[in-house]
Amino acid sequence: MISEAIYLHYLDSLLKGDKKQCTQIVSDLINNNVPLKDIYIQLFQRSMYRIGQLWEKERCSVADEHIATKITESLIETTTSHYLNGHIAGKLAIITCIDKEFHELGARMVAGFFEVNGWETLYLGSNTPQYSLIDLIKERKPDLVGISNNFYINVIRLQKLIEQIREVDPNLKIIVGGQALSGGHSDILQKYSNVKYIANLDELENYILNFSN
């Protein structure tokens, strides 16, 4: 559990673009054996949601938001590496954002969860062209594909991508995350077999622990 005081200190440092202080706060949490999921949710996710709200209210600039995003991206990478334990699950996940999706922090945290659970993970990041993802699936034959989609306007593109993946491998497991399908919109996935909406990192953790081919 991360205290409110630590969160507010981190948020203030993030808004100031103080990467050194943000890094120190995260380092202290790691040294105190705070679980990775807590750092992801209670620090990284919560602070970026708050900065998004401040941007919407014009209380911080686009530049402030971009700086905070880049600091967070860097800290996700370094933090995840501290929790790798050498466990090898013998499985491969491809994690990507859908084409025209530029918000990738959630997808990177998802990739990190797979990594710390021993999966080999290919993380493609934002705005991945559909044809490139399909080619990679054909080449690497993953056990799972994870797709991030944060804007409902991209839902039709998401459905087309799922159908393309199904043409390559009808049995390949697919997870979908992001704000686009929250609030009941995930019902559109029910017509697909082996496709599951993951609403949060708690659900993801349970999914990984209970994964079977």
Backbone torsions as a table, in degrees:
resi	resn	phi	psi	omega
1	MET	NA	129.6	-179.9
2	ILE	-100.4	127.2	-175.5
3	SER	-68.4	158.3	178.2
4	GLU	-62.7	-36.2	-179.5
5	ALA	-63.7	-42.6	179.3
6	ILE	-66.3	-43.2	178.5
7	TYR	-59.2	-47.1	-178.0
8	LEU	-65.5	-37.1	176.2
9	HIS	-63.1	-43.7	179.0
10	TYR	-64.5	-46.5	-179.2
11	LEU	-59.7	-44.0	179.0
12	ASP	-61.7	-42.9	178.9
13	SER	-65.2	-39.1	179.9
14	LEU	-64.9	-43.1	179.5
15	LEU	-65.7	-28.2	177.4
16	LYS	-83.1	-7.1	-177.2
17	GLY	73.0	24.4	-176.5
18	ASP	-88.7	83.6	-176.9
19	LYS	-63.5	-37.8	-179.1
20	LYS	-60.4	-44.8	-179.3
21	GLN	-69.6	-40.3	176.9
22	CYS	-59.6	-42.7	179.8
23	THR	-63.3	-40.0	179.6
24	GLN	-65.2	-41.1	179.2
25	ILE	-62.0	-45.4	180.0
26	VAL	-66.1	-40.5	178.9
27	SER	-60.3	-40.9	178.3
28	ASP	-63.4	-39.7	178.6
29	LEU	-64.7	-42.4	178.2
30	ILE	-61.8	-45.0	-179.6
31	ASN	-64.6	-24.2	177.6
32	ASN	-93.0	12.9	175.1
33	ASN	60.8	33.5	173.6
34	VAL	-69.5	131.2	-178.1
35	PRO	-58.5	146.2	-179.9
36	LEU	-56.3	-42.4	-178.5
37	LYS	-59.6	-37.9	178.4
38	ASP	-64.7	-41.4	179.0
39	ILE	-65.5	-43.6	177.9
40	TYR	-58.2	-52.5	-170.9
41	ILE	-81.5	-50.7	-170.8
42	GLN	-81.3	-15.2	-179.7
43	LEU	-116.3	-65.0	-174.8
44	PHE	-65.9	-54.5	-176.3
45	GLN	-65.6	-47.0	-177.2
46	ARG	-62.5	-43.3	-177.9
47	SER	-67.3	-38.7	-179.8
48	MET	-72.3	-34.1	172.8
49	TYR	-60.5	-43.1	-179.2
50	ARG	-65.1	-41.5	179.0
51	ILE	-65.4	-36.2	174.8
52	GLY	-61.2	-40.4	177.4
53	GLN	-65.2	-41.2	179.0
54	LEU	-64.5	-38.1	178.1
55	TRP	-64.7	-42.4	179.1
56	GLU	-61.3	-31.7	179.9
57	LYS	-91.4	7.2	179.7
58	GLU	60.0	34.8	177.2
59	ARG	-101.9	-1.7	167.6
60	CYS	-148.6	158.8	-173.2
61	SER	-91.8	169.2	173.7
62	VAL	-59.6	-40.0	179.0
63	ALA	-61.4	-42.5	177.7
64	ASP	-59.4	-44.4	-178.8
65	GLU	-65.2	-39.8	-179.8
66	HIS	-67.5	-40.7	177.8
67	ILE	-62.4	-45.2	179.3
68	ALA	-61.4	-39.8	179.3
69	THR	-63.0	-45.3	-178.4
70	LYS	-66.5	-38.4	176.0
71	ILE	-62.8	-44.5	-178.8
72	THR	-64.7	-42.2	177.2
73	GLU	-56.3	-46.3	-179.6
74	SER	-62.7	-42.3	-177.9
75	LEU	-70.9	-32.7	175.0
76	ILE	-60.5	-44.8	-179.9
77	GLU	-60.6	-52.2	-175.1
78	THR	-69.8	-37.1	-179.8
79	THR	-66.0	-45.3	-179.5
80	THR	-57.4	-40.5	-177.2
81	SER	-61.8	-28.1	-179.9
82	HIS	-71.6	-20.3	-175.1
83	TYR	-103.0	2.2	175.1
84	LEU	-70.4	132.4	-172.3
85	ASN	-119.4	8.2	178.7
86	GLY	86.2	-6.4	177.9
87	HIS	-66.2	136.4	179.2
88	ILE	-119.1	116.0	-178.2
89	ALA	-85.8	-16.9	-179.2
90	GLY	72.2	27.8	-179.3
91	LYS	-131.9	156.4	-177.4
92	LEU	-122.8	129.4	175.2
93	ALA	-119.5	137.7	169.9
94	ILE	-106.7	122.9	-178.8
95	ILE	-117.2	130.2	-174.4
96	THR	-150.5	160.0	166.3
97	CYS	-94.5	149.1	179.5
98	ILE	-68.3	157.9	174.6
99	ASP	-52.6	134.3	-178.4
100	LYS	75.3	12.0	176.0
101	GLU	-105.6	119.9	-173.4
102	PHE	-110.4	-2.6	178.3
103	HIS	-95.3	109.4	-169.4
104	GLU	-118.1	1.3	-176.4
105	LEU	-62.8	-41.3	178.9
106	GLY	-61.7	-43.4	179.7
107	ALA	-63.7	-36.4	179.8
108	ARG	-67.9	-36.7	176.9
109	MET	-68.0	-36.8	175.7
110	VAL	-61.0	-46.3	177.8
111	ALA	-59.1	-40.2	178.7
112	GLY	-61.6	-38.9	178.4
113	PHE	-62.6	-41.8	177.1
114	PHE	-64.9	-41.2	-178.7
115	GLU	-60.7	-46.6	-177.4
116	VAL	-71.9	-13.9	174.1
117	ASN	-96.8	15.7	170.3
118	GLY	89.3	4.4	179.1
119	TRP	-79.9	144.1	163.7
120	GLU	-74.8	131.2	-173.6
121	THR	-129.1	128.3	172.9
122	LEU	-105.5	110.7	-176.7
123	TYR	-103.7	119.1	-173.7
124	LEU	-96.6	-16.7	177.0
125	GLY	80.3	-155.4	-171.7
126	SER	-85.5	157.5	169.6
127	ASN	51.8	50.4	-179.7
128	THR	-84.1	121.4	178.4
129	PRO	-59.8	141.4	-176.9
130	GLN	-59.5	-42.9	-176.8
131	TYR	-62.9	-34.5	-179.5
132	SER	-68.7	-41.5	177.2
133	LEU	-63.6	-44.7	-179.5
134	ILE	-61.4	-42.6	178.4
135	ASP	-61.2	-40.3	-179.8
136	LEU	-66.9	-39.7	177.7
137	ILE	-61.2	-43.3	178.6
138	LYS	-62.4	-39.7	-176.2
139	GLU	-74.7	-44.8	-170.7
140	ARG	-99.4	-17.2	177.2
141	LYS	50.3	65.9	-176.9
142	PRO	-71.5	164.3	173.2
143	ASP	-82.0	-21.6	-175.9
144	LEU	-158.4	147.6	171.4
145	VAL	-121.9	130.6	176.0
146	GLY	-111.1	131.4	-175.8
147	ILE	-123.7	129.1	176.7
148	SER	-103.2	132.9	179.8
149	ASN	-144.7	111.7	-174.4
150	ASN	-101.6	-9.6	-176.4
151	PHE	-122.7	128.0	-175.5
152	TYR	-62.4	-25.2	179.2
153	ILE	-60.5	-21.1	-179.2
154	ASN	-94.1	7.9	-174.5
155	VAL	-64.0	-40.7	178.5
156	ILE	-63.0	-39.7	176.5
157	ARG	-62.9	-37.9	177.3
158	LEU	-62.4	-46.1	-179.4
159	GLN	-62.6	-40.2	178.3
160	LYS	-64.7	-38.1	178.9
161	LEU	-65.3	-44.2	177.9
162	ILE	-58.8	-42.5	179.8
163	GLU	-65.3	-36.8	176.7
164	GLN	-65.6	-41.6	177.9
165	ILE	-63.5	-39.7	179.5
166	ARG	-61.8	-33.2	178.0
167	GLU	-67.1	-32.2	179.3
168	VAL	-77.9	-46.2	-178.3
169	ASP	-149.1	99.1	-177.2
170	PRO	-62.1	-19.5	-175.4
171	ASN	-102.5	-1.3	-177.8
172	LEU	-66.2	130.0	178.9
173	LYS	-76.0	137.1	-178.4
174	ILE	-129.7	132.7	170.2
175	ILE	-115.5	145.6	-179.2
176	VAL	-125.7	133.2	177.2
177	GLY	-132.8	174.8	179.0
178	GLY	114.4	163.4	-173.6
179	GLN	-71.5	-19.1	-174.8
180	ALA	-59.6	-33.4	-175.2
181	LEU	-105.9	12.4	176.9
182	SER	-75.9	169.2	177.0
183	GLY	68.2	30.8	175.7
184	GLY	95.4	-9.5	-178.1
185	HIS	-71.3	-12.0	-179.0
186	SER	-68.4	-7.5	178.4
187	ASP	-58.8	-24.2	-178.5
188	ILE	-65.6	-15.9	-179.1
189	LEU	-86.8	-9.3	-173.4
190	GLN	-64.7	-23.5	-178.7
191	LYS	-77.1	-9.4	-179.0
192	TYR	-102.6	135.0	174.4
193	SER	-80.8	148.4	177.0
194	ASN	60.5	26.3	175.0
195	VAL	-120.9	127.1	-175.5
196	LYS	-132.2	136.7	173.3
197	TYR	-85.9	128.5	178.2
198	ILE	-109.6	113.1	-171.9
199	ALA	-82.1	-26.8	-175.1
200	ASN	-158.5	176.4	-175.8
201	LEU	-72.2	-25.1	174.5
202	ASP	-64.3	-45.1	177.6
203	GLU	-64.0	-38.8	179.5
204	LEU	-63.8	-43.9	180.0
205	GLU	-58.9	-44.8	178.9
206	ASN	-65.1	-39.3	179.8
207	TYR	-62.8	-45.4	-179.3
208	ILE	-64.2	-44.3	-177.4
209	LEU	-64.3	-27.7	-177.6
210	ASN	-107.0	14.0	-176.6
211	PHE	-68.8	138.9	173.2
212	SER	-146.1	148.7	179.7
213	ASN	-72.7	NA	NA
